[in-house]
Amino acid sequence: AATGKGYFVNTTSGGITVNLPAAAVGSIVAVSDYASTAASNNITVAPNGSDKINGTNDDYTISTAGLAVTLVYADATRGWKSVTGSDADATGVTPGFVAASGGNTTITSGNYKIHVFTGPGALCVSSAGNCAGSTTVEHLTVAGGGGGGKGSGSAGGGAGGFRTTSPSPDTAGTPVSVQSYPITVGGGGAGSTTTPAKGVSGITSTFSSIDSAGGGGGGSGVEAVKSGADGGSGGGGAFIPGNAGGAGNTPPTPVAQGFPGGAGAGCYAGGGGGGATVAGSDAPTCQGKGGTGGPIADAYFGPTAPSYGTPGPVGSTRYFAGGGGGGRQPPATPPGGAGGAGGGGAGEFGPPDSPGVSGTTNTGGGGGGSGGPSGNGGAGGSGVVMIRYKFQ
């Protein structure tokens, strides 16, 4: 096209590109869909070099039948702008959205898609979108929970690390490009079945460069392994004096991925494992409760989606990465410590010897401590990775 001229563009036989001239302030070009066929055979208006159309250096696509646009070059900041209609006539960019594949389940919720990984895989991004559509993804990356301890007054395992962009659907997320992003879903740690051994720590979950650390194993009721292990959230400490709950948020992340485990008490009660948002409780009242996990609004998954996570104490919210409850035996009284909201397994009471309750699968919940001197610790729950983005 040349400045100062108008063009009737006939796309009856196929799409046509109009190349704008090198622009100066006041340059003007008019384009009209001659045969009203632009809806099926688009007219592409392409800027010259680094020139912009309505502030963006990208093509403008006429896809409305019969549309006529007169473009005048305003300046280097805004570039070509329409003087015959609104900005909607010449936005400069046809909205493009992120598109991807992968995961064990894909959920559609309104304008969003959620890829759920309950095992290892890859998010294969086939379109990175653009600024008029979407260019980022949200993530929920939860590691495997730690196993509970074994024996008298044993402790709950810590929850797997909980890292997420945000439960809000409109919060800016992680930019993506056209490539494959590796996904690792960490398994839960085994509960302790021998003494002296504390519960096994959970395994790390990964999305791209984002790592969530496995939860720390819970302490067992013998001196050598009385303290909880460090992890995404820390395992609780057993009843033996001088115990300690394991540290959470280990290794540290910019927003804490978890909290410490609680300490046990001399009344044969183990401390609770730490959770994503709350530390595991100490056992001064002879009951160590697991720390509360991290909340995700039900709306994140859509009204007809399968249920992920575990129901929590607050309305339409599901929780991930709850700590395991501490085990106990006489002179404490039943029951054992409750697991934290988010899949944390409850601690048990004994004798008779009872195994701690395992953390819920694909929540990252910690395993509960055992009841009785010979009970085994509950296993930690496996983790989960979810990727969410606007696709239309």
Secondary structure, DSSP 4 states (H G I P E B T S, - for coil): --TTEEEEE--TTS-EEEEPPPP-TT-EEEEEETTS-TTTSPEEEE-STT--BTTBSS-EEE-STT-EEEEEEEETTTEEEESSS-GGG--SS----EEEE-SSEEEEETTEEEEEESSSEEEEEEEE--TTS--EEEEEEEPPPPPPP-STT--PPPPPPEEES-SSTTS--EE--SSEEEEE-PPPPPPP-SSS-PPPP---EEETTEEEPPPPPPP-SSGGG-SPPPSSSPPPP-SSTT--PPPSSSS--SS----PPPP-BTTTBPPPPP-SSSPPPP-TTS--PPPP-EEEEGGGT-TTSPP-SEE-SSSSEEEE-PPPPPPB-TTS-S--PPPPTTTPPPP-B-SSPBPPPPPPTTTTPPPPPPBSTTPPPPPPPP-EEEEEEE--
